[in-house]
């Protein structure tokens, strides 16, 4: 039983590399032209592509009421911290936070409200897309490090994160500080380009 051929307009992800795009047209037997998210047009065999379910993508990208409340609470807490900057009478001054280091926790229960309806492949894809957005944001914001908390488990997420990192020329990675993060984290060092 063969899979349904991809159609123009289908959203796809690449199997063996980071990223994806939209199918433009068929260019041969089971070969399609894809416009990548970066704007390039590439010919790819259908077996090297995964159809992205638009309903799932929409569902995963929505912010739940619970997540919105957490964001609002974090914003309120951050506003209080800003107002109190240096105003701690009678207390030892707090050590300044290192604003050049970002953290991202990829544990699924931290990212979605209900993971029961997701397949293992959908869970992994969501975590990797979330990681990719966090990494791009850290690079864009001029961070010097990103701590990726992926957990120990079977090591699939850790290996996929590290595989993705190999495509970035401006980063190096290593195990994060065991005393602080345990065995389930990777430290990404971001080098500035001139």
N, C-alpha and C positions, 0 to 999 in steps of 0.2 A: 504494500500500500504506500504510494508516494504522497508526499505533502503537496498541498495546493500551491501552484506557482505564485510567486510574488507579483503584485499588481502595482502599476504606477500610483504613487501617493502613499504606499505602505511605509510605515516607520520601521527601520531595522537597526539592529546593533551588530557590530562585527564580532565574530566568534573568537578570533585569534589576535585581536588588537583592541585598543581602547577606542571608544567612540561609536558613532553610528551616523545615520542620515535618512534620507527619503529616497525611495525608488523612483527614478525618472521614467525608465522604459526598459523593455527587454532588448538585449543586443545579440542574443544567440540562444541556443538550447540551454536552459537553466542558468543563463548568465544575464545579469541586469546591470544597468548603469545607476549608480547611487550618487546623489549630491550629499556630501558629508556636512556635518554641522559647521565645519570651517569653510564651506563653500567650494570644495574641490569636487570634481566629477570623476568617479572611479568605476571601472567595470569589475564586478565581483561575481563569483559563482554563488548560486543560491545556497549551496550547502555550507558556505562560510558566513552566512547571515542568519540572524534570529529575528523573526517578526516580533515587534514590540506591540503588545496589546494596548491600544489607546485608552480603553476603559480602565485598565490597571494603572497606566501611567497617570491618568487624571486622578484616580483614587489615591495613589501614593503621593501625589504632589499637593493634595489638599491639606490644609491645616485644620485640625479638629478644634473644637471648642476648648478642650483640655489643653492642647498645645498653645492656643492663643492666650489662655489664662496664664500659662507658665511664662510665655514671652512677656506679657504685660507685667507680671510679678518681677521678672528679672529686670525689666526696664525701670520699674519703681525702685527696686533695690539699688540699681546702678545710679539712679538720680540721687538717692540718699547718700550714697558713698561720695559722689561728686561734691555735694553740699558740705559734707563733713570733712573734706580733705584737710588733713593737718589739725583738725579741731578735736583733739582727744585729751581734754584736760585731766591731769593726774595720772595719765597712763603712759607707758612707754610707746614712743612712736612706732607704728606698724611698719614693717619692712615693705618697701615699695614693690608692687607686683611687676613682674617682667612682662611688659606689654608686647615684647617682640616674640613671645612664644604663644602659640595657639594650641588648643586641644580639641580633638573630635572623638566622641565615643560612638563606635559603630555597633554596639549591642542593639539588636533589633528592638528590644522592649523600650529602649530610649528613643527610638525613631518613629515608631508607629503605635497606635492604640491597640490594634487587633491584628495579630499576624496569623491567625488560624486559617484564613482563607487564601493564604499565599503558598505557592509551591516553594520547594527549596531553591529552585533556580530563580524565582521571582524575588525571594528574600535576598539572595546573594546579589542579584542585579541592583536592587534598591540600595543595599549597603554600599556597593561599589560606586554607584552614581552619587550617593550622598558624600562619600569620601572624595570623589573627584571634584565636586563643588567646593568642599572645604579646602582642599589643596589649592585649587585655582584662587579661592578667596584669600588664603594665606599669602600666596605669591603676590596677588594684586595689592594686598594691604601692606606689603613690605615686611612681613614677619620673617624672622630668621630661623625659626623652628616650628614644626607642627608635630605634636604628639598624637599618634593615632592609636586609640585603644580599641583593639580588635578581639581581645580575649584569647584564650588558649584553645579550647575545643579540639577539633580535629586538624586545625591549621589551614583549612581551605581559604578562609577570608584573609588570613595573614599572608599566604602565598599569593593570592590574587592582588592584594594591595601592593605587595613588593614587586609583582610582575608589572603592574601599572606604573610604578615609580621608575622603572627602568627606561620608560619612554621620555622622561623629563631630563634634559641635559643639565639643568640648573639645580638638581637636588642630589643629595647623598642620603643613605638611610642606614640605620643600625638598630639593634635592640635598645629600647628605652631603659632608663635607670630602674634596675630590678627592685631596689629598696623603696622607690616611690610608686612604681606602676606594676610591679610583679612581672610575670613572664609574658603577659598578653598585650604588649604595647611595642610600637615601633616609633623611633625618633627620626623625623625627617629634617635634615639640615638644608635650608634654602640659601643658595648662593645668589648674590645680587649680580645682575648683568649690567654692564655699563653701556 
